[in-house]
Amino acid sequence: MSNLGNFVLIGLSNGLIYSVVAICIVLIFRSTRVINFSQAALAMFSTYVAVSLIDRGVPYYLAFLIAVIFGFIAGALIERFLMRRVESKSPLNAVIVAVGVLITLEAMAGVIWGATLRNFPSHFSLIGIKIGKSRLGISPFDIFILVVVLVLLGALVFLFRYTKLGMMMRASAFAPEVARLLGVRVGRMLTLGWALAGAGGAVAGMLAAPRVFLFPNNMDAVLVFAFTAAIIGGLDSPVGALVGGLIMGVSLSLIGGYLGSDLENPGAFLILVVVLMARPQGLFSSISERRV
Amino acid sequence: MEESTISGESNENLVSEIPPKQLDQAASEKIKLPLWRLPLIRNCGIGIVAIALFFVISGHLSLYRNYQLAEVGPYILALLGLSLLVGQNGQISIGHGALMAIGAWTFALFQLHTKLPLAVLLILATLVTFIFGSLLGLVAARLRGPYLAGTTLALALGLPDIATRYRSLFGGYQGLQITQPSPPAFLGATFSAQQYLAVIDMICIVIGIIIFANLIRSKTGRNMRAVRDDEIASRISGISVQKTQVFAFAVSAGAAGLGGALLALVSSNVSPGAFTLTLSISLLAGMVIGGTGTIAGPIWGAFIMVYVPQWATTATEKLNLNQGIAANLSLGLYGVLLIVIILLAPMGIQGLLRSGFSKVVLRRQGKLSK
């Protein structure tokens, strides 16, 4: 297997993780118009919940499910008791409260579970699949991630495009006043949006943990790359988030492989600038560029 | 013409910020006003008095207190820049930590390779960051809201890595050392280095605030607010949205660059560890907490940025917990405080003071019943 091929495969499998988080960011942006920095911490916290359950002998899938439910509830609580209070204020206030939640959750995780790195069990092998004599940069676990991402994506597209609930969520985000006049319980829709993003975050955390290990701020870097991925994709489109994640994953892997890993972060900035200069609204955004 | 169109708008916010009529006319029709009523002259006067006062006060403070004050200064400047950009011009940046880094390294490199005096080094750091900011501003002017936030976030993450990559030039993880200037001889032998740093900070801050105060009262400042409030309407009124945004970004970057240079000077070192993503995010938090777009906001914000984490650390140290838990508790305390302050004072500390003040005034005039 050539170097190039392997870099691309490794990039794709990293990219899938960015995609999952990016899809959650898109979800929350579509349903609340807030950039959610606490997403990373919620994902990490849910993963810790799962791992302490697994340590106590709970089977993997059950722990996975409980983590997702935990993420769902935590997301709803954060929206209902914190975000609701800054909703009518400047959008920056929501961003700062989310940052506060991020810091607090990371500190709590540090107090409860300690700040040391720990391994996270994965249900599938992390070692590359063997074809002939060479190993590919893609493992059974990556295929598991791919399946989960596609299911998540399908569910989201279905929710937003084909259900009344999804329509109401979009309406509350775009035009809360009008939606309220038409009888949509806007507050509930916002809570639901955060809850779903929390659940999605838990999935993302569970998928990312075997790769990046588990420690209180393990998801921070993932969050930044996922955010850039979501922006490249257009922030509004789940498919865009998937493609954006893969673009980020592959290009970062190529930059890291050929130019050195310390150029990955500056590379992310350059990729973002290049893409956004060509298309300021991202690749897949359905909103046309604002003409002033 | 264009100004009158904008100031004639029913936007309450805009109208309230326009200076008293007299001053406005003085600017446009050259009505002779006493010199001390011209904003620039008056502000410079207040500034000189403030510097002189600070000079005297800092002489009575301990070395440690002076150093603590000097630590806050760089952040006040960076926050002033950020506040101008976000509060007046409506553009967001989560990358001001990176701009501070550019100022800091410019300062360090020029100090290392040339023998220029301190003032020139600081001006150079400001200029280089100003130029970088105008380039970044060209990019930023095409982006809105979250797209701009994401791009600047990526810059904040990526830029420090350049320093570790090009070790021979930027010094790698250890960074570069900075020699702190010793106070000039005419200030006397008892004048401490710490007090000198605090006074340098103060002079830079006063210059920054004067520029900020005059800028927001000028035509450019009104253009910025017009662009912030409605891009389409400003375009119709003949304001170049792109030019205004690029200029705001450049000035804002310049202030951040000067802040970065001062930070390098105060901590006598420039290293990637000082300019992480966390710095950029806490700058944003400091700005909102202080009061976005106000003149005094950056001062409150900077004090909170520097002292709240320190205070949280000492508070948790007293509990005699093991080190890991104590560190996390103080971090958590900081996070909770961020949330609480934003919930209690959504317009920032300056907003809180301002609304409290106007309530007092109204009550005196009997316009507000209890």
Interface residues (C-beta under 8 A of the other chain):
Chain A: F29 I35 F37 L82 R85 V86 K89 S90 P91 L92 N93 V95 I96 V97 V99 G100 V101 L102 I103 T104 L105 E106 A107 M108 G110 V111 G114 A115 P216 D220 A221 V224 F227 T228 A230 I231 L235 G260 D262 L263 E264 N265 P266 G267 A268 F269 L270 L272 V273 L276 M277 P280 Q281 G282 R290 V292
Chain B: V86 I92 V139 R142 L143 R144 G145 P146 Y147 A149 G150 T151 L153 A154 L155 L157 G158 L159 D161 I162 T164 R165 E231 I232 R235 V241 L277 I281 L284 A285 V288 I289 T292 G324 I325 A327 N328 L329 L331 G332 L333 Y334 G335 V336 L337 L338 I339 I342 L343 P346
